[in-house]
């Protein structure tokens, strides 16, 4: 699922609002690219959504009571790179 598909899905927008209320953080679009990503409340960790996950799978991940950190892959930042 791309960030833009996520952004256009009303059901996922509501689920993501509820997720952010519970855990903080924010959802964003990978740059460059279109991947759906999530950054933790303290801005120290970010995660990619599973590649080729469907909207239903993303919805289930946002509503199953588990933090994204247990379900999505962490984004490894290069400290030598100027983002």
N, C-alpha and C positions, 0 to 999 in steps of 0.2 A: 504494500500500500504506500502510495506517495503522500507527502504532506498535503498536496492539493486535493487529493481524494478525501483525506481525513478532514480537511477544512470545509469541504462541501457536504459532509455527511452530518445531518442534524443530530442523529442518535449518538454518534461518536463525540460531537461537540458537547452534548449534555453529559455524557459519561466522563469526558476529560475535565469538564468543569467540576464535577463531583470528586474526581481523583485529586485535582489540585487543591480543593478545599480540605481533603483528608491528609494529603502528603506534602502540599506545597509544590514548588517548582513550576516549570512551564514546558510546553510542547513547542517545537520549532522545526524549521526546514533546514536540513543540511545544506551548507553552501561550500563549494558549488555542488549542485545536485538537487534532488527532490525527495530524499529520504525523510521519513518521519522520525524525529528525535525528541528526546526528553532530557531536560537538565534539572538536577536536584535543587532543592530550595537554597542550599548553601553555595550553589554554583560550582561545586568541586567535582561533581560527577555528571557525565552525560551518557546516554544510551541510544543505540539504534533500535528501531523496531525490527522484529524478525523479517528477513527478506521474503517477499512474496506472501506475507500474511494477508488474509482476507479481512474485510471490514468486520465480519462477525468474530473472527479470532482476536482482533484488536479490541473490540468491544468486551469480549470475555476477559481479556487481560486487564482491562481498566476497571472491571466490576467484580472481579473474583476475590478481592480483599488482600491480594498479595502486592507488595511493592514492585514497581517496574524493575528495580535492581535485581530481583530474583527471576525475571522473565525475559529481559532484553539483554543484548550484548553491550558491554561497556565500550565507549569510544576512548581509544588510547590517544592521548595528546602527546605530541613531540615537543618537549621543552625547548628545543633548539629552533623551532619554527615560530615565526611571528604571525599569529593569526589575525 
